[in-house]
């Protein structure tokens, strides 16, 4: 990432669609935002990150996939409602 602003990552709990479990991941840097899904580790929406930066975000998701899934399991949407 070339910019000096910090990139923040947030993620959902475990979600399901079409019989598949996934976690939605969001990266933000100022006005820039990108969203992706685990376990696919692909950015599905991008607003402001360069192609090289998107590749870096996808690599980050690959490296941290297991860790993010573990954290996502801890999120209880009913308790947080």
N, C-alpha and C positions, 0 to 999 in steps of 0.2 A: 504494500500500500504506500503510495507516494505522498499522500497528504498527511499532515501532522495531526489531524484530528483523530481522536480515539474512535474505534469501531466498537459498538456495543452489540452484543448478541443476546437475544431472548429466545425462549422456546416454549412450546405448548406442553401440555401433558400428552399422554398417549391417546391418539385419535384413531378412528377406524372408518374406512370407506371401501366399498367393493370387497369386503372380506379381508382387507389388508390393514395391518396396524402401521401407523406412521407418527412421526413427530414433525410439527411445523417449526421451522427455524427462521428467525428474522435478524438481519444485520442492519444497523443504522449508523450513519456517520453524518452529522449535521442534517442536511436535506436529502442526502443519498440514502436509499433503502434497497435491500435485496431480500427476497424470501426464497427458501428452499425447503426440501423435505428429506427426512431420513426414513428409511435406510437408503434411498436412491442417491443421496448426497449430490443432488443437482439443484442449481438455482433455477427457480421457475419464474420469478419476476425480478427485474432489475431496473432501478431508476437512479442512475448517476455513477455506478461503479464501472470502471473500464473492463474490457475483456480479460486483461491480465489479472485484475483484482478479483473478478468473478472466479477465475480459475483458482486463485488463492483461497477464496472462501469455500469453494468446493473441496479443495484439498484439506482444509481445516475440518470440514464436516466428516470427511473420510477418516481422518486421524482421531477425531473426538466422538465418533458415532456411538460407540459403546458407552462412553461416559455420559453423553447427552441423554441416551435412552434410559440409563440408570436414574439420572436426575428427573427425567420426565415421569418415571414411575412413581416418584414421590409426590407428584402434584395430584391432589384430590379435588376435582372441580366441585363436588357436592359440598365438601367441607369449606371451600373458599367462596361459596356462593353467598 
